[in-house]
């Protein structure tokens, strides 16, 4: 159900996306009217959250049903403490993915706006729509005399125009729910040290979903469904050596290690030091010993000395049985995303980096090894065009079927024949946006009501 305006983008970015979704191959396949309809549905669904929360269960530590029961008990305690009535929690196993639990999101709910307004950044507003409270760093503006305990309405700043510390804001904003201030205004804005912790505790969110903050941290891991699918498509086996090239924050890295039964080696690389700490923390929390995380630029991960014998990067060519290239991308598939202030130049800046990473990935992969390429964006340039380029550039690569394949096939427009498009997996929430009724059974809508995402699987012959 559409209650928010379409995602706010710079006009040049909207026009670019329109040209992608109305390219000649798409128009030939579905006609102009349907192509235009899908494009407008995409802009609408991106600003709304999916109708469920996806949780990856640590089935390497406990059976799924035991985790489901323990999670239900924890969430029941959490909900009863904030509500007088007895609350039942619906948690369902995904019908095809053995380590996934899904929980319905309740919304949009009839919540009345208050006169006292707090403005938060767009990223913070999106987190609120997926069950988070408002943390102090996300607050941009608040009433002049706001005190801890005040009931306030929370608005998301769509265009990044609210000045930090503002007492009122007339720009483009969207209401996301009501909450109780946990801090005075002076604590949030008028201290030498930036305020930390929860600034507004959401009590009447527009979309209600459980908060997983501190809930069974070693047994459940919040992860979008397509991101879980990637690990299964990669198909890691015990005893293998696997590379995750752009690994932070480590969700997919840890999933790979869990799927291997923690037997083998998962090497995780990322360029940013504090993100490496996060990967190590996640691995430790999930009791995984096989993860080795290194701060390193993956474009330079191939050693020029084949005889080099070091534990860390760079590595000799053909060092890995499988490689995951979950590439840095424009992120235009993320939901909910109410607005992006990026220019077209920024949106289009990722393709060269992705190709550099591809070159390194193919060199590091053993003959007979598997390479999985994925992004969380919707452009052709970062998805199907990269596949067409890779097949042309590396004759040793061939596309492989994916299991599970629960998304749509690839989008026409990159010159790939239908049999190759069918081997690709593109999660396209716009294809089912109008049919995503919350009355439909949850497992029926879980596979289509996702973030926008793309997966390609290659074999190195």
C-alpha positions as CSV (number, residue, x, y, z in Angstrom):
1,X,0.0,0.0,0.0
2,X,1.4,3.3,-1.1
3,X,1.4,6.0,1.6
4,X,4.7,7.8,1.0
5,X,5.7,9.9,-1.9
6,X,7.9,8.2,-4.5
7,X,11.7,8.2,-3.7
8,X,13.1,11.7,-4.0
9,X,15.9,11.7,-6.5
10,X,17.7,14.4,-8.5
11,X,15.8,14.9,-11.8
12,X,18.9,13.7,-13.8
13,X,18.9,10.4,-11.8
14,X,15.2,9.9,-12.4
15,X,15.6,10.4,-16.1
16,X,18.6,8.0,-16.2
17,X,16.6,5.3,-14.3
18,X,13.7,5.8,-16.7
19,X,16.0,5.3,-19.7
20,X,17.2,2.0,-18.0
21,X,13.7,0.6,-17.4
22,X,12.4,1.8,-20.8
23,X,15.3,0.5,-22.8
24,X,14.6,-0.9,-26.3
25,X,14.9,-4.5,-25.3
26,X,12.4,-4.0,-22.5
27,X,10.0,-2.1,-24.7
28,X,10.1,-4.9,-27.3
29,X,9.5,-7.5,-24.5
30,X,6.6,-5.9,-22.6
31,X,5.5,-2.8,-24.5
32,X,5.8,0.9,-23.6
33,X,2.8,1.1,-21.3
34,X,3.8,-1.8,-19.1
35,X,7.5,-0.7,-19.0
36,X,6.4,2.8,-17.9
37,X,4.0,1.3,-15.3
38,X,6.8,-0.9,-13.8
39,X,9.2,2.1,-13.6
40,X,6.7,4.2,-11.6
41,X,5.9,1.3,-9.4
42,X,9.7,0.9,-8.7
43,X,9.9,4.6,-7.5
44,X,6.9,4.0,-5.2
45,X,8.0,0.7,-3.7
46,X,11.5,1.9,-3.0
47,X,10.2,4.5,-0.5
48,X,8.3,1.8,1.5
49,X,9.6,-1.0,3.7
50,X,9.0,-4.6,2.8
51,X,6.0,-6.2,4.5
52,X,8.1,-8.5,6.6
53,X,11.3,-8.8,8.6
54,X,13.8,-11.4,7.5
55,X,16.1,-13.1,10.1
56,X,18.9,-15.5,9.3
57,X,19.1,-18.2,12.0
58,X,22.4,-19.7,13.2
59,X,21.5,-23.2,12.4
60,X,25.1,-24.2,12.8
61,X,24.5,-23.6,16.6
62,X,20.9,-24.9,17.1
63,X,18.0,-26.4,15.1
64,X,15.7,-23.9,13.3
65,X,12.7,-24.8,15.4
66,X,14.5,-24.3,18.7
67,X,15.7,-20.8,17.5
68,X,12.2,-20.0,16.4
69,X,10.7,-20.9,19.8
70,X,13.4,-19.0,21.7
71,X,13.0,-15.9,19.5
72,X,9.2,-16.0,20.0
73,X,9.7,-16.1,23.7
74,X,12.2,-13.1,23.7
75,X,9.9,-11.0,21.5
76,X,6.9,-11.8,23.6
77,X,8.7,-10.5,26.6
78,X,9.8,-7.4,24.8
79,X,6.3,-6.6,23.5
80,X,4.5,-7.4,26.8
81,X,6.9,-4.9,28.6
82,X,5.7,-2.1,26.3
83,X,2.0,-3.2,26.2
84,X,-0.5,-4.2,28.7
85,X,-2.2,-6.9,26.7
86,X,-0.8,-10.4,25.9
87,X,0.9,-10.3,22.5
88,X,1.3,-13.2,20.1
89,X,4.3,-13.2,17.8
90,X,4.1,-14.7,14.3
91,X,7.4,-16.2,13.2
92,X,7.4,-18.5,10.2
93,X,10.1,-20.6,8.5
94,X,10.8,-19.6,4.9
95,X,9.4,-22.4,2.7
96,X,12.5,-22.9,0.6
97,X,15.5,-21.5,2.6
98,X,16.3,-23.7,5.6
99,X,18.0,-21.0,7.8
100,X,15.5,-18.1,7.3
101,X,12.7,-17.0,9.6
102,X,10.2,-14.3,8.5
103,X,8.1,-12.0,10.7
104,X,5.2,-9.8,9.4
105,X,5.5,-6.1,9.7
106,X,2.3,-4.3,10.8
107,X,1.6,-1.2,8.8
108,X,0.9,1.4,7.7
109,X,-1.0,2.0,11.0
110,X,-3.3,4.9,11.8
111,X,-1.1,7.1,13.9
112,X,-2.1,10.7,14.7
113,X,0.6,13.4,14.2
114,X,1.4,15.6,17.2
115,X,2.3,19.3,17.2
116,X,5.8,18.6,18.7
117,X,8.1,17.6,15.9
118,X,11.5,16.0,15.8
119,X,13.4,15.8,12.4
120,X,15.8,13.0,11.7
121,X,18.1,12.2,8.7
122,X,16.7,10.1,5.8
123,X,18.9,7.1,6.8
124,X,17.6,7.3,10.4
125,X,14.0,7.6,9.1
126,X,14.4,4.5,7.0
127,X,15.8,2.6,10.0
128,X,12.7,3.6,12.1
129,X,10.4,2.2,9.3
130,X,12.2,-1.2,9.8
131,X,11.7,-1.3,13.6
132,X,14.6,0.8,15.0
133,X,14.4,3.5,17.7
134,X,15.9,6.9,17.0
135,X,19.5,7.2,18.1
136,X,20.8,10.6,19.1
137,X,23.3,11.1,16.2
138,X,20.4,10.8,13.7
139,X,18.4,13.7,15.2
140,X,18.7,16.9,13.2
141,X,16.1,19.2,14.8
142,X,13.8,19.3,17.8
143,X,11.4,21.6,19.6
144,X,13.2,24.4,21.5
145,X,12.3,23.2,25.0
146,X,12.2,19.4,24.4
147,X,12.8,17.5,27.6
148,X,13.2,13.8,28.3
149,X,9.8,12.2,28.6
150,X,8.1,14.5,26.0
151,X,5.9,12.8,23.4
152,X,7.0,13.8,19.9
153,X,6.2,13.1,16.3
154,X,9.2,12.0,14.2
155,X,9.7,13.2,10.6
156,X,12.3,12.1,8.1
157,X,14.1,14.9,6.1
158,X,13.9,13.7,2.5
159,X,16.4,16.1,0.8
160,X,19.0,16.5,3.5
161,X,18.2,20.2,4.0
162,X,17.5,20.4,7.8
163,X,20.3,22.2,9.7
164,X,21.6,20.3,12.7
165,X,20.1,21.9,15.8
166,X,17.1,23.5,14.1
167,X,14.0,24.2,16.2
168,X,11.6,24.0,13.3
169,X,11.8,22.8,9.7
170,X,9.6,23.6,6.7
171,X,11.4,21.5,4.1
172,X,10.3,18.2,2.4
173,X,9.7,15.7,5.2
174,X,7.7,12.5,5.9
175,X,6.0,11.4,9.1
176,X,7.3,8.0,10.4
177,X,5.6,7.7,13.8
178,X,5.5,9.0,17.4
179,X,8.0,8.4,20.2
180,X,9.1,9.5,23.7
181,X,12.2,11.7,24.1
182,X,14.9,9.9,26.1
183,X,17.1,13.0,26.3
184,X,16.7,16.8,26.7
185,X,17.4,18.9,23.6
186,X,20.5,20.3,25.4
187,X,22.0,16.8,25.8
188,X,21.6,16.1,22.1
189,X,22.9,19.4,20.7
190,X,24.7,21.4,23.3
191,X,27.5,19.2,24.5
192,X,31.2,19.0,23.6
193,X,30.9,15.2,23.0
194,X,28.4,14.0,20.5
195,X,25.4,12.4,22.2
196,X,25.1,8.6,22.0
197,X,22.3,6.1,22.7
198,X,18.6,6.2,22.1
199,X,17.3,9.8,21.6
200,X,13.7,8.9,20.9
201,X,12.1,5.6,21.9
202,X,9.4,4.9,19.2
203,X,6.1,4.0,20.9
204,X,3.7,4.5,17.9
205,X,5.7,3.7,14.7
206,X,3.9,4.0,11.4
207,X,5.2,0.5,10.6
208,X,5.5,-1.8,13.7
209,X,8.2,-4.5,13.6
210,X,10.1,-6.0,16.5
211,X,13.3,-4.4,17.7
212,X,16.1,-6.9,17.6
213,X,18.6,-4.8,19.6
214,X,20.3,-7.3,21.9
215,X,17.9,-10.1,21.1
216,X,19.6,-13.6,20.9
217,X,22.7,-12.0,19.2
218,X,24.4,-15.4,18.6
219,X,21.3,-17.1,17.2
220,X,19.6,-14.6,15.0
221,X,21.0,-12.1,12.5
222,X,18.9,-9.5,10.7
223,X,19.6,-9.8,7.0
224,X,17.6,-9.0,3.8
225,X,16.3,-12.1,2.1
226,X,18.4,-11.7,-1.2
227,X,21.5,-11.3,0.9
228,X,20.9,-14.7,2.5
229,X,20.1,-16.2,-0.9
230,X,23.7,-15.1,-2.1
231,X,25.3,-17.4,0.5
232,X,23.3,-20.4,-0.7
233,X,23.9,-19.7,-4.4
234,X,27.7,-19.6,-3.7
235,X,27.3,-23.1,-2.3
236,X,30.3,-23.3,0.1
237,X,31.4,-26.8,1.2
238,X,33.3,-27.9,4.3
239,X,37.1,-27.7,3.9
240,X,37.1,-25.2,1.1
241,X,39.0,-21.9,1.0
242,X,36.6,-19.0,0.1
243,X,37.2,-15.3,-0.5
244,X,34.7,-12.6,0.3
245,X,36.2,-9.6,-1.5
246,X,34.1,-6.6,-0.1
247,X,33.0,-8.2,3.1
248,X,31.9,-5.5,5.6
249,X,29.9,-5.7,7.8
250,X,30.3,-9.4,7.6
251,X,26.8,-10.8,7.3
252,X,27.5,-12.8,4.2
253,X,31.0,-13.7,5.4
254,X,29.6,-15.3,8.6
255,X,26.8,-17.0,6.6
256,X,29.4,-18.6,4.3
257,X,31.3,-19.9,7.3
258,X,28.1,-21.2,8.9
259,X,27.1,-23.0,5.7
260,X,30.5,-24.8,5.7
261,X,29.9,-25.9,9.3
262,X,32.9,-23.7,10.2
263,X,35.2,-26.2,8.5
264,X,37.6,-24.6,6.1
265,X,38.7,-21.0,5.7
266,X,36.7,-17.8,4.8
267,X,39.0,-14.9,4.0
268,X,37.2,-11.5,4.3
269,X,38.7,-8.4,2.9
270,X,37.6,-4.7,3.2
271,X,39.4,-1.4,2.8
272,X,38.2,0.3,6.0
273,X,39.9,-0.6,9.3
274,X,36.9,-0.2,11.7
275,X,34.7,-2.3,9.4
276,X,37.2,-5.2,9.8
277,X,36.7,-5.0,13.5
278,X,33.0,-5.3,12.9
279,X,33.5,-8.5,10.8
280,X,35.6,-10.0,13.6
281,X,33.0,-9.1,16.2
282,X,30.2,-10.7,14.2
283,X,32.3,-13.8,13.6
284,X,33.1,-14.0,17.4
285,X,29.4,-13.4,18.3
286,X,28.3,-16.3,16.0
287,X,31.0,-18.6,17.4
288,X,32.8,-18.9,14.0
289,X,36.5,-19.8,14.0
290,X,37.1,-20.1,10.2
291,X,36.8,-16.4,9.4
292,X,40.1,-14.5,8.7
293,X,39.5,-10.8,8.2
294,X,42.1,-8.4,6.7
295,X,42.1,-4.7,6.0
296,X,43.0,-4.7,2.3
297,X,42.0,-3.2,-1.1
298,X,40.7,-6.2,-3.0
299,X,41.6,-4.7,-6.4
300,X,45.2,-5.3,-5.4
301,X,44.6,-8.7,-3.8
302,X,46.5,-10.8,-6.4
303,X,50.2,-11.2,-5.7
304,X,52.7,-10.7,-8.6
305,X,54.8,-13.4,-6.9
306,X,53.2,-16.9,-7.4
307,X,55.6,-18.4,-4.9
308,X,54.6,-16.0,-2.1
309,X,53.7,-17.9,1.1
310,X,51.9,-15.5,3.4
311,X,48.8,-15.9,5.5
312,X,47.3,-12.6,4.5
313,X,46.8,-10.7,1.2
314,X,48.0,-10.3,-1.5
315,X,47.4,-13.9,-2.5
316,X,48.9,-16.0,-5.4
317,X,46.6,-16.5,-8.4
318,X,44.2,-19.4,-8.2
319,X,44.2,-19.4,-4.3
320,X,40.4,-19.9,-3.7
321,X,37.8,-22.5,-4.4
322,X,35.0,-19.9,-4.4
323,X,34.9,-16.1,-4.6
324,X,32.0,-13.8,-3.5
325,X,32.2,-10.4,-5.1
326,X,29.3,-8.5,-3.4
327,X,30.4,-5.3,-5.1
328,X,30.3,-1.7,-3.9
329,X,27.3,-0.2,-5.9
330,X,24.9,2.7,-6.1
331,X,22.6,1.0,-3.7
332,X,19.4,2.0,-5.5
333,X,17.6,-1.2,-4.5
334,X,17.6,-0.5,-0.8
335,X,14.2,-0.2,0.9
336,X,12.9,1.9,2.4
337,X,14.8,4.7,0.8
338,X,12.8,7.9,0.7
339,X,15.5,10.0,-0.9
340,X,19.0,10.2,-2.3
341,X,20.9,13.4,-2.9
342,X,23.5,11.7,-5.2
343,X,24.3,13.2,-8.6
344,X,24.1,11.1,-11.7
345,X,27.9,11.1,-11.8
346,X,28.0,9.5,-8.4
347,X,25.4,6.9,-9.3
348,X,27.4,6.0,-12.4
349,X,30.8,5.9,-10.7
350,X,30.8,2.3,-9.7
351,X,31.2,0.4,-12.9
352,X,35.0,0.9,-13.3
353,X,35.6,-0.2,-9.7
354,X,33.4,-3.3,-10.1
355,X,35.4,-4.3,-13.2
356,X,38.7,-3.9,-11.4
357,X,37.4,-6.2,-8.7
358,X,36.2,-8.7,-11.3
359,X,39.7,-8.9,-12.8
360,X,41.1,-9.7,-9.4
361,X,38.3,-12.2,-8.6
362,X,38.9,-14.2,-11.8
363,X,42.6,-14.4,-11.2
364,X,42.2,-15.5,-7.6
365,X,39.7,-18.2,-8.5
366,X,40.9,-21.8,-9.1
367,X,40.0,-23.5,-12.3
368,X,36.7,-25.3,-11.7
369,X,35.9,-22.7,-9.0
370,X,32.7,-20.7,-8.6
371,X,32.4,-16.8,-8.7
372,X,29.3,-15.1,-7.5
373,X,28.7,-11.4,-8.3
374,X,26.0,-9.5,-6.5
375,X,24.8,-5.9,-6.0
376,X,21.9,-4.2,-4.1
377,X,21.1,-1.9,-7.0
378,X,18.7,-1.8,-10.0
379,X,20.7,-0.3,-12.8
380,X,21.7,-2.3,-16.0
381,X,25.2,-0.8,-15.9
382,X,26.1,-2.5,-12.6
383,X,24.2,-5.7,-13.2
384,X,23.4,-7.3,-16.6
385,X,25.9,-5.1,-18.5
386,X,28.6,-6.3,-16.1
387,X,27.7,-9.9,-16.8
388,X,27.8,-9.3,-20.6
389,X,31.2,-7.6,-20.2
390,X,32.5,-10.4,-18.0
391,X,31.5,-13.1,-20.4
392,X,33.1,-11.2,-23.2
393,X,36.3,-10.3,-21.2
394,X,36.9,-13.7,-19.6
395,X,36.3,-16.6,-22.0
396,X,37.0,-19.0,-19.1
397,X,33.7,-17.9,-17.4
398,X,30.3,-19.4,-18.0
399,X,27.0,-18.6,-16.3
400,X,25.5,-21.3,-14.0
401,X,22.0,-22.0,-12.7
402,X,21.3,-20.7,-9.2
403,X,19.8,-22.6,-6.3
404,X,17.6,-21.3,-4.8
405,X,16.3,-19.2,-7.6
406,X,13.4,-17.2,-6.1
407,X,13.8,-13.8,-7.7
408,X,12.9,-12.8,-11.3
409,X,15.2,-13.4,-14.3
410,X,17.6,-10.8,-15.6
411,X,16.4,-7.6,-17.2
412,X,16.7,-7.2,-21.0
413,X,18.8,-4.4,-22.2
414,X,22.4,-5.6,-22.1
415,X,22.2,-7.8,-25.2
416,X,22.2,-11.1,-23.3
417,X,20.1,-13.9,-24.9
418,X,17.0,-15.2,-23.1
419,X,18.7,-18.4,-22.0
420,X,21.4,-16.4,-20.2
421,X,18.9,-13.9,-18.6
422,X,17.1,-16.9,-17.1
423,X,20.3,-18.0,-15.3
424,X,20.5,-14.5,-13.6
425,X,18.5,-13.6,-10.5
426,X,17.1,-10.1,-10.2
427,X,15.0,-9.3,-7.2
428,X,12.4,-6.8,-8.7
429,X,9.9,-5.7,-6.0
430,X,8.2,-3.5,-8.6
431,X,6.9,-6.5,-10.4
432,X,4.6,-7.4,-7.5
433,X,4.2,-4.1,-5.8
434,X,0.4,-3.7,-6.4
435,X,-0.2,-7.4,-5.5
436,X,1.8,-7.2,-2.2
437,X,-1.3,-7.2,-0.1
438,X,-0.6,-7.9,3.6
439,X,-3.7,-10.2,3.5
440,X,-1.7,-12.6,1.3
441,X,0.0,-15.4,3.3
442,X,3.5,-14.2,4.4
443,X,5.4,-17.0,2.7
444,X,3.7,-16.2,-0.6
445,X,4.9,-12.6,-0.7
446,X,8.3,-13.0,1.0
447,X,10.1,-13.9,-2.2
448,X,8.9,-10.9,-4.2
449,X,8.5,-8.1,-1.6
450,X,12.3,-7.7,-1.1
451,X,14.9,-5.0,-1.6
452,X,16.1,-4.6,-5.2
453,X,19.1,-7.0,-5.7
454,X,21.0,-8.9,-8.4
455,X,23.0,-12.2,-8.4
456,X,25.0,-13.8,-11.1
457,X,26.9,-17.2,-10.7
458,X,29.9,-18.1,-12.9
459,X,32.0,-21.2,-13.2
460,X,35.7,-20.8,-14.2
461,X,36.3,-23.4,-16.9
